[in-house]
Amino acid sequence: MQLQHAKNSTHKMTDKDEFWQLLAHYPDLERYWDTTGTGELRDTARKDILRMRPRDATLLGILASIWLGGLARLKENDCFRVDLTDIPAYIDRCDLKPILDWLIDPYWP
C-alpha cells in the first residue's frame, strides 16, 4: 500500500522511481541493476540467471521483463523469459505481492 500512497501524493514518482521501489522488495537482486548511474541492467544478470535457484531466476526474469519493456522485446530464447506456471510454483505470497501490485497498475521504466 505504500506504493499506492506514494502515487497519490503531490510528488509524482517517475516510472523508474517506481521500479526502484519494486526492486527494493528483492534486495538480493538489486545488484543486477546500476541503481546509481544509468540504471541499466548489468550483463552479469544474463550469466547468473542460468545458475540461480528457481525462485531467484523467476523473480529476475519478471523484473528484467518489466525493465526491458515486456516480453515483446525479449527474444524467444531469451534467458529472462518466464513461464506463467513457474510463478506460483517458485514465488511465495510475500514475494508475489509487489509483482501483483505491478500487474494491477503497470508502468514501464
Phi and psi in degrees as GROMACS dihedral restraints (atoms count N, CA, C in turn):
[ dihedral_restraints ]
;  ai    aj    ak    al  type     phi  dphi    fc
    3     4     5     6     1   -59.9    20    10
    4     5     6     7     1   -38.3    20    10
    6     7     8     9     1   -63.5    20    10
    7     8     9    10     1   -44.2    20    10
    9    10    11    12     1   -61.3    20    10
   10    11    12    13     1   -42.2    20    10
   12    13    14    15     1   -61.4    20    10
   13    14    15    16     1   -42.3    20    10
   15    16    17    18     1   -64.3    20    10
   16    17    18    19     1   -36.2    20    10
   18    19    20    21     1   -68.3    20    10
   19    20    21    22     1   -30.2    20    10
   21    22    23    24     1   -89.2    20    10
   22    23    24    25     1    -2.5    20    10
   24    25    26    27     1   -77.5    20    10
   25    26    27    28     1   172.8    20    10
   27    28    29    30     1   -70.2    20    10
   28    29    30    31     1   -25.5    20    10
   30    31    32    33     1   -86.9    20    10
   31    32    33    34     1   112.0    20    10
   33    34    35    36     1   -78.6    20    10
   34    35    36    37     1   120.7    20    10
   36    37    38    39     1   -78.6    20    10
   37    38    39    40     1   142.8    20    10
   39    40    41    42     1   -78.8    20    10
   40    41    42    43     1   163.7    20    10
   42    43    44    45     1   -60.0    20    10
   43    44    45    46     1   -35.6    20    10
   45    46    47    48     1   -66.2    20    10
   46    47    48    49     1   -41.5    20    10
   48    49    50    51     1   -59.8    20    10
   49    50    51    52     1   -42.2    20    10
   51    52    53    54     1   -64.3    20    10
   52    53    54    55     1   -38.1    20    10
   54    55    56    57     1   -64.6    20    10
   55    56    57    58     1   -42.7    20    10
   57    58    59    60     1   -60.9    20    10
   58    59    60    61     1   -36.2    20    10
   60    61    62    63     1   -67.1    20    10
   61    62    63    64     1   -40.5    20    10
   63    64    65    66     1   -63.4    20    10
   64    65    66    67     1   -47.0    20    10
   66    67    68    69     1   -60.8    20    10
   67    68    69    70     1   -31.0    20    10
   69    70    71    72     1   -62.0    20    10
   70    71    72    73     1   -19.9    20    10
   72    73    74    75     1   -71.5    20    10
   73    74    75    76     1   -14.8    20    10
   75    76    77    78     1  -128.3    20    10
   76    77    78    79     1    67.7    20    10
   78    79    80    81     1   -58.8    20    10
   79    80    81    82     1   -27.9    20    10
   81    82    83    84     1   -70.9    20    10
   82    83    84    85     1   -12.8    20    10
   84    85    86    87     1  -105.7    20    10
   85    86    87    88     1    -7.5    20    10
   87    88    89    90     1   -59.4    20    10
   88    89    90    91     1   -29.4    20    10
   90    91    92    93     1   -64.4    20    10
   91    92    93    94     1   -12.6    20    10
   93    94    95    96     1   -85.8    20    10
   94    95    96    97     1    -1.8    20    10
   96    97    98    99     1  -122.1    20    10
   97    98    99   100     1   144.3    20    10
   99   100   101   102     1   -84.3    20    10
  100   101   102   103     1    86.5    20    10
  102   103   104   105     1   -77.1    20    10
  103   104   105   106     1   -12.7    20    10
  105   106   107   108     1  -104.1    20    10
  106   107   108   109     1   -18.5    20    10
  108   109   110   111     1  -111.9    20    10
  109   110   111   112     1  -114.7    20    10
  111   112   113   114     1   -74.7    20    10
  112   113   114   115     1   -18.9    20    10
  114   115   116   117     1    84.0    20    10
  115   116   117   118     1     5.8    20    10
  117   118   119   120     1   -67.7    20    10
  118   119   120   121     1   152.3    20    10
  120   121   122   123     1   -73.7    20    10
  121   122   123   124     1   127.1    20    10
  123   124   125   126     1   -74.4    20    10
  124   125   126   127     1   149.2    20    10
  126   127   128   129     1   -60.4    20    10
  127   128   129   130     1   -28.5    20    10
  129   130   131   132     1   -63.2    20    10
  130   131   132   133     1   -22.5    20    10
  132   133   134   135     1   -61.0    20    10
  133   134   135   136     1   -43.0    20    10
  135   136   137   138     1   -66.4    20    10
  136   137   138   139     1   -33.1    20    10
  138   139   140   141     1   -77.1    20    10
  139   140   141   142     1   -46.5    20    10
  141   142   143   144     1   -71.0    20    10
  142   143   144   145     1   -30.2    20    10
  144   145   146   147     1   -59.8    20    10
  145   146   147   148     1   -28.5    20    10
  147   148   149   150     1   -71.8    20    10
  148   149   150   151     1   -17.4    20    10
  150   151   152   153     1  -112.7    20    10
  151   152   153   154     1     2.9    20    10
  153   154   155   156     1   -80.0    20    10
  154   155   156   157     1   160.6    20    10
  156   157   158   159     1   -63.0    20    10
  157   158   159   160     1   153.1    20    10
  159   160   161   162     1   -55.8    20    10
  160   161   162   163     1   -38.4    20    10
  162   163   164   165     1   -59.7    20    10
  163   164   165   166     1   -50.2    20    10
  165   166   167   168     1   -67.3    20    10
  166   167   168   169     1   -40.6    20    10
  168   169   170   171     1   -64.2    20    10
  169   170   171   172     1   -40.4    20    10
  171   172   173   174     1   -66.1    20    10
  172   173   174   175     1   -46.3    20    10
  174   175   176   177     1   -63.1    20    10
  175   176   177   178     1   -43.7    20    10
  177   178   179   180     1   -62.1    20    10
  178   179   180   181     1   -40.1    20    10
  180   181   182   183     1   -61.5    20    10
  181   182   183   184     1   -42.9    20    10
  183   184   185   186     1   -63.6    20    10
  184   185   186   187     1   -50.2    20    10
  186   187   188   189     1   -63.2    20    10
  187   188   189   190     1   -40.8    20    10
  189   190   191   192     1   -64.8    20    10
  190   191   192   193     1   -38.4    20    10
  192   193   194   195     1   -62.9    20    10
  193   194   195   196     1   -42.0    20    10
  195   196   197   198     1   -63.1    20    10
  196   197   198   199     1   -47.7    20    10
  198   199   200   201     1   -61.7    20    10
  199   200   201   202     1   -42.3    20    10
  201   202   203   204     1   -82.3    20    10
  202   203   204   205     1    -4.0    20    10
  204   205   206   207     1    99.5    20    10
  205   206   207   208     1    19.7    20    10
  207   208   209   210     1   103.4    20    10
  208   209   210   211     1   168.2    20    10
  210   211   212   213     1   -63.9    20    10
  211   212   213   214     1   -24.4    20    10
  213   214   215   216     1   -60.5    20    10
  214   215   216   217     1   -26.9    20    10
  216   217   218   219     1   -89.1    20    10
  217   218   219   220     1    -8.2    20    10
  219   220   221   222     1   -90.3    20    10
  220   221   222   223     1   141.5    20    10
  222   223   224   225     1   -70.6    20    10
  223   224   225   226     1   157.3    20    10
  225   226   227   228     1   -56.8    20    10
  226   227   228   229     1   -35.0    20    10
  228   229   230   231     1  -100.5    20    10
  229   230   231   232     1    15.8    20    10
  231   232   233   234     1   -64.3    20    10
  232   233   234   235     1   139.7    20    10
  234   235   236   237     1   -68.1    20    10
  235   236   237   238     1   -14.9    20    10
  237   238   239   240     1   -88.0    20    10
  238   239   240   241     1    -5.7    20    10
  240   241   242   243     1   -64.6    20    10
  241   242   243   244     1   137.8    20    10
  243   244   245   246     1  -122.1    20    10
  244   245   246   247     1   132.4    20    10
  246   247   248   249     1   -80.2    20    10
  247   248   249   250     1   130.0    20    10
  249   250   251   252     1   -54.0    20    10
  250   251   252   253     1   -34.6    20    10
  252   253   254   255     1   -73.7    20    10
  253   254   255   256     1   -15.3    20    10
  255   256   257   258     1   -72.9    20    10
  256   257   258   259     1   -27.7    20    10
  258   259   260   261     1   -61.5    20    10
  259   260   261   262     1   -54.8    20    10
  261   262   263   264     1   -70.9    20    10
  262   263   264   265     1   -21.9    20    10
  264   265   266   267     1   -72.4    20    10
  265   266   267   268     1   -33.3    20    10
  267   268   269   270     1  -117.3    20    10
  268   269   270   271     1   -16.6    20    10
  270   271   272   273     1  -107.1    20    10
  271   272   273   274     1   125.6    20    10
  273   274   275   276     1   -81.6    20    10
  274   275   276   277     1   169.6    20    10
  276   277   278   279     1   -58.1    20    10
  277   278   279   280     1   -41.4    20    10
  279   280   281   282     1   -62.2    20    10
  280   281   282   283     1   -42.0    20    10
  282   283   284   285     1   -74.7    20    10
  283   284   285   286     1   -26.5    20    10
  285   286   287   288     1   -79.6    20    10
  286   287   288   289     1   -28.9    20    10
  288   289   290   291     1   -53.3    20    10
  289   290   291   292     1   -51.4    20    10
  291   292   293   294     1   -61.4    20    10
  292   293   294   295     1   -32.4    20    10
  294   295   296   297     1   -69.8    20    10
  295   296   297   298     1   -41.1    20    10
  297   298   299   300     1   -63.9    20    10
  298   299   300   301     1   -39.0    20    10
  300   301   302   303     1   -59.7    20    10
  301   302   303   304     1   -39.9    20    10
  303   304   305   306     1   -65.9    20    10
  304   305   306   307     1   -40.9    20    10
  306   307   308   309     1   -61.7    20    10
  307   308   309   310     1   -35.3    20    10
  309   310   311   312     1   -70.6    20    10
  310   311   312   313     1   -37.3    20    10
  312   313   314   315     1  -138.1    20    10
  313   314   315   316     1    73.9    20    10
  315   316   317   318     1   -70.4    20    10
  316   317   318   319     1   155.1    20    10
  318   319   320   321     1  -144.9    20    10
  319   320   321   322     1   161.3    20    10
  321   322   323   324     1  -130.7    20    10
  322   323   324   325     1   103.0    20    10
